[in-house]
Amino acid sequence: MKISTDKKKIEELLSRGVEEIIEKDQFVKELKDGKQLRIKLGIDPTSPNIHIGRSIPLFKLRDFQELGHKIILIIGDFTGVIGDTSDKESERPMMAENQVKQNMKNYVEQAGKIIDIEKCEVHYNSEWLTKLGYYEIGEQADVFSLNGFISRENIKKRLDEGRRVSLRELLYPLMQGYDSVAIKADVEIGGTDQRFNLLAGRELQRHYGQKPQNIITNPLIEGLDGRKMSSSWGNTINLLDSAGEMYGKIMSLKDELITKYFILATRVSLDKIEEYEKEIGTGGNPRDYKMKLAFEIVKIYHGEKKAKEAAGEFERVFTKKELPDDIIAVLLTEGSYDIIDLLLKTALVKSKSEARRLVLERAVKIDGVMIEDPQAKIEIISGLVIQVGKRRFARIKAK
């Protein structure tokens, strides 16, 4: 495939969704010279879902792919077991191998919603990491100092507070770094929290006689609660969310995240995004632009038709206060139920503690009436509608 050296596309490649570029001058020269580069991204399957935070480097992979470069997606089936604590304030426990295998079942399919999998190299890092023995691991470990590892902000904080840091955690950067050696990466993409691990790849490539990879770090994105998007916090918008759920989640984001999401999680032109930003700043209703954002993101993962349907459903349910079309029906025996048990039986909550919390947060309604007492008794009749939060509904069929 011919490599594009289009100046405007290269400039956007190097700026949109980019926090830092290491060895930028050399990197820019290679892009302008039309050299085909091998671009690497690794994702550990710590959850069954790839979330929109991961779409940022995936979009960057696609940008490279569209210029004609070779992209390599590494599914960390081995590193996922070991666990990376780059973004954690406590030790991440080792994950069972069967859990990792279960999690990664649909990873390639999910990534394929953004990149062209047919033109992508896909690897699982157990291919090479399971073959390493103590000698090779010792040789790699000799490249790094303990001081370098413990100076990392989150590790230093844990040590200063007297909390445990396992030796296993010290090995993770070696493994991610060796991935770059195994596939001879020219460029690696990763979040700002991955900087140490990305640099480890450069050091190991240098050790094995390869040219050190260039590095692109991307900014992290906030989730539904304003904290960094993370599967462990449950504040994610997932690529496999239904069109309606995805649309609703985006509409619940804070207004100040609209521009950031447009830039990082879509490929709407930067000129158009700048236009939106100016309109919001001069009195435009943020809700209108959030609806545009939700439509664009849902369109990426579900197509234009589903995006239009999700927009219409949101307008009907949340603006006109009507019930959704796809409300679930739950068959229950007539009688009196504790509100907590009722929520569990309808599967609108996962646990009694969640049910109690939602009642106390005034997030539960029965036929439009808010329930505030977690000990409330509810008399079941056919047609009763239960609502939890803004997006969960069930209609009772009594027997």
N, C-alpha and C positions, 0 to 999 in steps of 0.2 A: 504493500500500500504506500502511495506517495505521501511524504511528510509535508504538511502545510507549514509554511513560515509566515503566514499572514500576521502582520505586525499588530493589528488591533486585537486579534484573537490571543496572541501571545501576551500582550499587555494585560488583558483581562484574566488570562490564566494565572499570571503572576501576582494579581492583586485581589481578585474576588475570592472571599473566603480564605484569605492567606494572612497569617499572623507573622510568620518569619520564614525567610529562605536562607539556608546555610550554604555558602559557596555560590552566591547569587551570580556574580560576574561570569564565572565559568559556565554555570547552568544556562544563563541567557545566551551565551555564545553558542553552546551546543544546540539550543532551540533554533536560533537564527540560521545556523549552518545546515539545518535540516537533518541532523543525526537522529536516527530512531533510538529512543531511550526506552529502557525497561523500568516501568513505574510500579512500585510495590505498595500494597495496602494489606495489612493483616487485621483480622477481626476474631476475637475469642468468643466462642459460643457460650457465654455465661448466662444467657437467657434464650428461650425459644424465639424471641422477637428481635429483629433489628429495628431500632428506633430512629427517628428523624435526625437525632444528633449524629448518628452514623452516616446519614445521607450526605453530610457535608464533605467528607473525604471521598465518598462514592461519586458525588457529582464532579469532584476534581479529577477522579480517575476517568470519568466520561469525557471531561474536557480534553484530557490528554489523548484519549482514544479517538476523539473526533479530529484531532490534529494528525493522527496516523501513528501514534506511539504504541508500544506494546504494554498492555496493562496486565498486572499479575495480582490476583486476589488470593490471599493465604487465609484459610480457615484454621484457626489455632486450636485444633483438637487436642494437641499435646500441651501447649501453653495454657489452654483453658483449664486443664486439670491442675496445673501448678498454681496458677493464680497471680495476677498482676496487682500490686498495691499502689501503682503510680498515683491514682486519684483517691486513695483511701486513707482515712485517719486511723484505721485499725487493721489488724492482720486479716487478709482475705483467706478463708479456709480452703484447703484443697477440695476440689470437686470430684465426685465419683465419675469414673470413665463412662459408665452407662448413662449418667445424666448429661454429660457433654455430648455423647452420641445422639441422645434424644433431642437435645437443644438444637443441634446443627442440621437436623433433617431437611429443613426448608431454607437454609441460609443462602444457597446458590440461587434458588428461585427468588428469594427476596431481593438479593443484590441485583438480579436480572431485571428488576423493575426500573433500575437506573442505568446500568451499564449493559453493553452487548456481550452477553456471556459467550456467544459463539466465537467471538474474536478476542476472548480473554483467556489467559492461562489461569487455571484454578488448581491450587495445591493445598494439601493438608500437611501441617508441619510435623506430624508424626512420621512422615516419609523419611525424614533425615534425623530428627531429634532422638527417636528411639534407638538409632544405631550408634549413638555416641556412648563411649565408656568413660570410666574415671580418668583415664589418661587425657583424652580429648577435652573433657570438662576442666581438668586441672590446667591444661595448656591455655584454654580460653580465659579461665579465671585469673591467670597470671598477667593478663593484659591490663587488668583493672586494679585499682586500689580500694581498700575498705573506706578510706577517707572520702573518696568520690561518691560512694553510695550513701554513706550516712550524712553527708552534707545536704542531701535532698530535703526540701522543706518539710514534707510530711513525715519522713523518717526521723529527721532531727527532732521534730516536735514530740514524737512518740518516745524517743530515747530520753529527751529532757524530762518527760513526765514519768519516766521509769516504766514505760509499757514495753511489752515484748515485741521484738523484731526477730523473726525466724531466719535461719540461714537459707532456707528455701527461697525467701524473698530476694536474697542477693543473687540468686541464680537466674531469675526471670529475665533481666536485661541481656544476659548472655544468650539465652534461647532466642529472644526476639532478634538480637543482633545476628545470630548465626543464620536465621532465616534469610537475611540479606546476602550472606555469603552463598548459601545454597542455591539461590535463584539469580545470583549475580545482578543485584539491583543497581540501577543507575540513580534512581530517585526513590525515596520513601516518603509517604504521606502519613501524618498522624496528628492527633490533637496536641494542644500545648502541654497537656499533662503527660505526654509521652516523650518529651524532649530528651530525657536521660536515656531512655531505651533506644531512641532513634540515633543518638550519638554513639551508643554502644555498637550499632551496626557499622558505623564508619570505622571504629577502632578495630573491630574484628576483620573487616574487609582488608584493612591495611595490613593486619597481621598475616592474613592468608594471601597476600600479594595481589589483591584486587584494588582497583581505583575506588576510594571512599565515595559512598553515595551522597548525592545532594539530598537536602531535607526540606520539606515543606510542612510547616505546622499550621493547622487550622484552628480558629477560635472555637471554644465550646459554646453550646447553646443552652439557654435556660429551659426548664421543663414547666409543667402546668402549675407548680407551686412556687416558681421563681428561683428555685435552686437549680444547680446544674442538672441537665437531664440524665437520669440514671435508672436502669432497670431495678436496682436494689431499693430505690426510693419510690418506685411505682408512679413516677410523675411524667411518664413517657407518652409520646404519640408514636404508635408503632406502624410500620409499613404494612402489616397485615390487619390493622384495624379496619372495620367495615367503613364504607364511605360516610355513612351517617355519624358514626362514632368519631371518625377522624375530623369531620367538619365541626362537630360540636366541641371537641377538645380544642381545636384552633380558635374557635370563637370565645373560649374561656380564658385565652391568654391575656396577659396584661397589655394594655395599649402601647406601652413603650417598646414592646418587642416586635411590633409590626414590621418596621423597616429591616431589622436584623433578620427576621425570618424570611422576608422577601429575598434578601441578598444571599443568605446561606442555604435556604431550604427550597428555593425555586430557581428557575433560569429565566424569569422575567427580566427583560433588558434593564440594565442599570439606569439608562435614561428614563425609562418609564417609572422605575422605583423612585428616582429623584423627583420626578413630577408628582408622584403620590405624596412624598414627604413634604413637599412645598405646600400642597393642597391641605394636608392635615395641619401644617403650621399656620395656615391662614384661615382657619376656621372650619375645615372639613371635618365631618363626623368620623372619628376613628373606627366606629363600628362598620361603616360602609367599606372601609379599606381592609378591615379584618375579614369581611365577607369575600372580598376579592382575593385575599390571601388564602382563605380556606378553600375557595373554588380552585385556585391554581394548584394547591398541594393535592387536593383530592383528585384532580384531573390527572396528575402525574401517575398516581397509583391505581386509579380505578377507571380512568377514561372520562371524556367530557360528559357523556350521558349520565353516568352515575353522579358526577359532580353537580350537574343541574338538579338532579333528583334530591340530592342531599341538601342543596341550598333551599329548594322548595319546601322540603320537610322541616328544616330548621325554622324557616319563616312561619310555617303553619303552626308548629308546636310552641315555639318560644316567643314569637311576636303576637300571633293571634290566639295563643293559649289553647290550641286544640290538641287532641290526642294524636300520637303518631299512628301511621298506618299499620306498622308491623308490631303493635303491642302484643306481648305474649299472653296466652290464656293459661290459667292455672286451675286445675280441678281440685277442689277441697270439699270436705264434708261440712255441712252447715253446722253452726255452733259458735261459741265464744272462744277467741284465741288471744293469748298474750301477744302484744305487738312484736316482741322480739322473736317469738316462735313463728309468727305469721311471716315476718320478713325472711326467716330462714327457709320456710316451706315454699315460698315463692321463688327462692334462689336469687333474690335481688341483693342479698348480702352473702358473704362467705363465712361469717362467724357471728356468735352472739356479741362479742366485744365490738365488732364493726357495727352491728345493728344498734346497740346501745349508744355508741358514739354518734351515729347519724341522727338518732332521735334527739339526743341532747343538743346537737348542732342545728336542730330545727330543719332537718333536710328530708323529713318523711311526711307525706300527705296521704290521707285516705279520702277519696272522693273530693279532693281539693282542700280538705281541712287539715291544717298542720297538727301533727301529734308531737307533744313536748314531754310527755310522761313515759319513761321506759317501762312502767308497770301497767300501762293502759291496756284495757280489754277491748277487743274489736269483734263485733258481731258480724259474722260472714253471711252475705247474701249474694246471689248471682248478679253480675254486672259491676260489683264493687271495683274501683280502680285504685291501685296502690302506686304511689310514685316515690322514688328514692333519688334525691338530687335532681338534676335537670334532665337526665337522659335515660333513667331506668323506670320502666312502667310495667305493670302486670294487671290483667283484668281477671277477676275471680269468676269461675263457673262453679256454683254450689251444687252438691248432690245430696 
